[in-house]
Amino acid sequence: MVNGLSGNLRPNSYGNVMRAGNLPNGRIMYNVIDSEGNQAGKLSLPREQVDTFEASYKEILKSAPKIQAYVNANSSLEAVSKRRNMARGIVASSGIIGAGVPLFILRKSASVTKKILGVVAGIVAGLSAGFVASLGVTTPPGSLEFARATRTLSTLDIQPVLDEKA
């Protein structure tokens, strides 16, 4: 269940979402609470999307502190420069290795075209692998989970509740 559903609202620097009840049109209503504990709005979802919404919301709340801690620890100019240089080094070395492997494999081949195509394919593969590796090394922990949960939330039929009587 979403944080605060059972009445035990825990203070959270990211705010909270609490299930508030059912609307006459069959949708489930939630109260949105800001980080100071004040009501910031209301939203509603179809009943069949509630479990997906709550699971995604929990995942965001679980991964957001990890991302924030990483950013707080690594936001100095030196840390940013170090990560940027590390990413460049990973991509460049992967590209060099990607070019070197086909050259080594095709060193006895008489076909220049085969060597050129092999080196180009190796460079592309190496740079691609280096890019993926540098993302894995420099991305904050929890980012993938946060992105998945955000993408899932974007597919749901979340609507604001504007009626003051609701």
N, C-alpha and C positions, 0 to 999 in steps of 0.2 A: 504494500500500500504506500501511498504517497506520504511524505513527511508531514506529520500533524493530523492524520486522518482520525486517530483515536482520541483527539483532544490534547495530546501532549506535544504541543508545538515547540520544537527545539529552535532556539535562536540560530540563524544561519546568515552568514555574510552575503549569500547569494539570493536570499528571499526564500519563500516557501509557497507551495501550492497545496490547498486543503480541499478535499471533497466537501461540498456544501449541500448536496442533495440532488433531487430530480426536478427537471423542468416539465411543464405540462406537455411539451412536444416530444417527450421521451428521452431527451438528451440529459446527460449528467453535467451538473454545474460544479465548478471549482472556484474558490476564492484565491486570488493571487495576493500574497502578503509580501511587502518589501522587506529589506534587511533590517529596518527599524521596528518591524512588527505592525505597520499600518497597512490597511487594505489598499491595494494598488489597482484592483479591478476584478472582473469576473470573466470566466470563460466557460464554454460548454463543448462537449464532445458527444458523438453518438455512443450509445451504450456498448456496442461491439468493439469500439476502439479504446475503451478505458484501460484495459490491461496493457496494451501496447504503449499508451501514453504514460502510464505510471512507471512501467519498466524503463522507458527511455528517460523519463525525468530523473529516476533514481540513478541511472547510469551517468547522467550529466552531473548530478550532485556528487557522485563518487569520484569522477575524474577531474572535475573543476579544481579542487584543492591541490591535486598533484600538478596540474598545469600551472596554477598560480605559484606554488612553491618553486617550481623549476624556473619560472620567469623571474621571481624575486631573487633567486640565487644566481641567475645567469644573465642579468640585464645590464651589467656594467659594460662600458665601452670595450674593456679588455676582453671580457668573456664573449661578447658579440664578435669581436675581431678574431678571437681564437677559433670560435665555431665556424666562422666564414672561411678562414684559412684552412681549417681541417676539412671542410666540405670541398673546397677547391682541390686540395691535395688528394682526397679520395677519388674525385672524379678524374683528375688528371692522371693519377697513377693507374686507375682502371682503364682509361683510354690507351695508355702506353702499353699496358699488359695485353689489352685487346688487340693492339696492332702487332705486338711481338709474337703472340701465339701463332697466328696464321703464317707470319714470316718464318718462324721456326719450323712449322709443319710443312710448309711449301718450299723450303730452302733448296731442295733438289729438283723442283719442278722446272721444266724448260719454258713453260707458258707464262709470259709476262702478264697477260690478261688475267690469268687465274690468280697470280700473286697480288695484283692490284685489287681485284674484286675481293679476295680474301682479307687483305689488309683493311679495306674500306668497311667490309662487314664486321671485322674484328673491332675496329675503332668504334663503330656504332654500338655494337654489343657491349663493349667495355665501358663506353660513356654512359649507356643506359644502366648497366649494372652499378656503376659508380654513383650515378644520381640516386638510385634506389638505396644504396648503402649509406650515402651521406644523409639522406632523409631519415633513415633508421637511427643513425648516430646522433643527429642534431635536433630531432623532433622531441618535444617534451613528452614524458610518460603520460599516458592517458589521453593523448590527442586523438588517436585512432578511435577509441571508444566514444569520446566526445563527438567526433565527426559523424560516426555511425548513428548515435542517438539523435543528433541534430537533424540528420538526413531523414531519419524515421519520423521525427516530429513534423517535418515539413510536408510529409505525405498525408498527415491526418487532417480530418475536417474539424479543426479547432476554430471556434467562432467566439467573438466577444459577446458578453451578455450586457446589453445596454439598458434594459428595462430596469428601472429603479425598484420595481415591486418584486423582482425575482430574488 
